[in-house]
Amino acid sequence: MLATDPDTDINLTQSQIATSMRELLPHLNDLRWTELQLFGAGLTLFPGRCAIEAVAIRRNGDATEIFLRKRGEQEAFAGMWHCPGSWLGYREQISDVLRRLTKNEALGEVRGDPAVVGAVPWMERGEGLVSCWVMSVVVLVDAPDCAVSDTFGWFPVNNLPRPVIDGHGEYIIPIAVKAYERRLML
């Protein structure tokens, strides 16, 4: 199957695109915001769906805290905690998704330049669904004014509420915490 950009004559196989994305992943920590925007534009060619996971982390005394949201009863993964996130739409930039999350998922105003700190490719499978590749892009954001309620708030990274969506607990949160701690050491 080919991925085609309707504005160009470029046709790439899914394998070529997936290989290119995998080659970029180790270099994500080195991207500046302008390069991040170019990376975001490249995500539109990814042969599957792309989720932007906005991870807000802060220090509160001696504790490192992360902002999480609990899924509603009518949402996928009902009742589970996760980092705010949303699908990247056609022709959207990462900044467009962050603006949407500020309105829809209680993520506070994002200050400064967000940083892509990792990406997790996985295969989406579900009953009655066609399997497809998904890329979860982990974006570390400075959003200290996130709202707090019984369905979203700040939690110590070593004492997260349960249950946390598997991919968030196993991959997304650890990637973001490691990047945050690395920034503190600079």
DANOR-V647230 format. One line per field, one symbol per residue. burial: # if it has 9 or more other C-alpha atoms within 8 Angstrom, else .. A space follows every 50 residues. Layout:
burial->???
This chain:
burial->..###......###..##..#...#..##.#.#..##..##..####.## ########.....########......###########...###..##.. ##..######...#######...........############..##... .######......##..##.#######.##......
